Amino acid sequence: MKLTFTEKAIEKLESKLANSNKWLKLKYDTEGCGCVVSGVAALWHVEKQEDDDLVLETNYRPVLVEKTKLVFFDDEMKIDIVESANCYILKSANQIFNPRMMFVEKGEEK
Protein backbone atom coordinates (compact mmCIF):
# COMPACT_ATOMS: atom_id res chain seq x y z
CA MET A 1 0.00 0.00 0.00
CA LYS A 2 1.25 3.47 -0.89
CA LEU A 3 0.16 6.41 1.25
CA THR A 4 0.99 10.03 0.45
CA PHE A 5 0.22 13.30 2.20
CA THR A 6 -0.47 16.60 0.44
CA GLU A 7 1.69 19.58 1.38
CA LYS A 8 -1.26 21.17 3.21
CA ALA A 9 -1.84 18.00 5.24
CA ILE A 10 1.85 17.87 6.14
CA GLU A 11 1.79 21.51 7.29
CA LYS A 12 -1.28 20.90 9.47
CA LEU A 13 0.15 17.71 10.98
CA GLU A 14 3.57 19.23 11.53
CA SER A 15 2.02 21.92 13.74
CA LYS A 16 0.84 19.07 16.01
CA LEU A 17 3.73 16.62 15.63
CA ALA A 18 6.86 18.74 15.28
CA ASN A 19 8.54 17.42 18.43
CA SER A 20 6.68 14.14 18.78
CA ASN A 21 8.35 10.74 18.86
CA LYS A 22 4.97 8.98 18.78
CA TRP A 23 3.61 7.13 15.74
CA LEU A 24 0.95 8.13 13.24
CA LYS A 25 -1.47 5.27 12.64
CA LEU A 26 -4.06 4.91 9.89
CA LYS A 27 -6.69 3.14 11.94
CA TYR A 28 -9.67 1.28 10.52
CA ASP A 29 -11.86 1.92 13.55
CA THR A 30 -14.79 -0.45 14.08
CA GLU A 31 -15.65 0.65 17.64
CA GLY A 32 -19.43 1.00 17.87
CA CYS A 33 -19.96 0.14 14.19
CA GLY A 34 -21.51 -3.26 14.83
CA CYS A 35 -19.67 -4.94 11.96
CA VAL A 36 -16.06 -4.99 10.79
CA VAL A 37 -17.04 -3.96 7.24
CA SER A 38 -18.69 -0.81 8.62
CA GLY A 39 -15.46 0.67 9.98
CA VAL A 40 -14.30 4.26 9.63
CA ALA A 41 -10.77 5.38 8.82
CA ALA A 42 -9.12 7.68 11.36
CA LEU A 43 -5.66 9.10 11.85
CA TRP A 44 -4.41 8.19 15.33
CA HIS A 45 -1.36 9.47 17.19
CA VAL A 46 -0.18 6.50 19.26
CA GLU A 47 2.58 5.68 21.75
CA LYS A 48 3.74 2.37 20.29
CA GLN A 49 3.52 -0.10 17.45
CA GLU A 50 1.24 -3.11 18.03
CA ASP A 51 2.09 -6.69 16.98
CA ASP A 52 -0.25 -6.59 13.94
CA ASP A 53 0.98 -3.19 12.68
CA LEU A 54 2.93 -2.74 9.48
CA VAL A 55 5.07 0.34 8.90
CA LEU A 56 4.29 2.24 5.69
CA GLU A 57 6.92 4.63 4.40
CA THR A 58 5.29 7.83 3.14
CA ASN A 59 6.38 11.18 1.76
CA TYR A 60 6.03 12.63 5.29
CA ARG A 61 6.81 10.16 8.09
CA PRO A 62 6.22 6.45 8.66
CA VAL A 63 2.60 5.47 9.31
CA LEU A 64 1.35 2.34 11.05
CA VAL A 65 -1.52 0.30 9.64
CA GLU A 66 -2.96 -2.97 10.92
CA LYS A 67 -2.01 -5.81 8.59
CA THR A 68 -5.44 -7.46 8.98
CA LYS A 69 -7.18 -4.21 7.93
CA LEU A 70 -5.26 -3.63 4.68
CA VAL A 71 -8.08 -5.35 2.78
CA PHE A 72 -10.32 -2.32 3.48
CA PHE A 73 -7.97 0.15 1.77
CA ASP A 74 -6.86 0.74 -1.83
CA ASP A 75 -3.29 0.21 -3.05
CA GLU A 76 -2.64 3.95 -3.43
CA MET A 77 -4.21 6.50 -1.12
CA LYS A 78 -3.80 10.16 -0.24
CA ILE A 79 -4.40 12.21 2.90
CA ASP A 80 -5.39 15.85 2.37
CA ILE A 81 -7.15 18.43 4.52
CA VAL A 82 -10.67 19.84 4.47
CA GLU A 83 -10.05 23.35 5.74
CA SER A 84 -13.73 24.28 6.08
CA ALA A 85 -14.31 21.33 8.44
CA ASN A 86 -10.88 21.41 10.15
CA CYS A 87 -10.29 17.72 9.41
CA TYR A 88 -8.58 15.40 6.95
CA ILE A 89 -9.81 13.44 3.95
CA LEU A 90 -8.61 9.97 2.99
CA LYS A 91 -9.11 9.18 -0.67
CA SER A 92 -7.87 7.18 -3.62
CA ALA A 93 -8.42 7.48 -7.35
CA ASN A 94 -11.42 5.16 -6.93
CA GLN A 95 -13.21 6.45 -3.83
CA ILE A 96 -13.32 8.60 -0.74
CA PHE A 97 -12.74 6.50 2.37
CA ASN A 98 -13.49 9.22 4.90
CA PRO A 99 -14.35 12.79 3.87
CA ARG A 100 -14.04 14.01 7.48
CA MET A 101 -11.24 11.96 8.97
CA MET A 102 -10.30 13.06 12.46
CA PHE A 103 -6.88 13.24 14.08
CA VAL A 104 -7.15 11.39 17.41
CA GLU A 105 -4.59 11.74 20.16
CA LYS A 106 -4.34 8.34 21.88
CA GLY A 107 -2.73 8.15 25.31
CA GLU A 108 -0.77 5.31 26.86
CA GLU A 109 -3.13 2.43 27.55
CA LYS A 110 -3.18 1.40 31.21
Secondary structure by P-SEA (a helix, b strand, c coil): cbbbbcaaaaaaaaaacccccbbbbbccccccccccccbbbbbbbcccccccbbbbbccccbbbbbccccccccccbbbbbcccccbbbbbccccccccccccccccccc
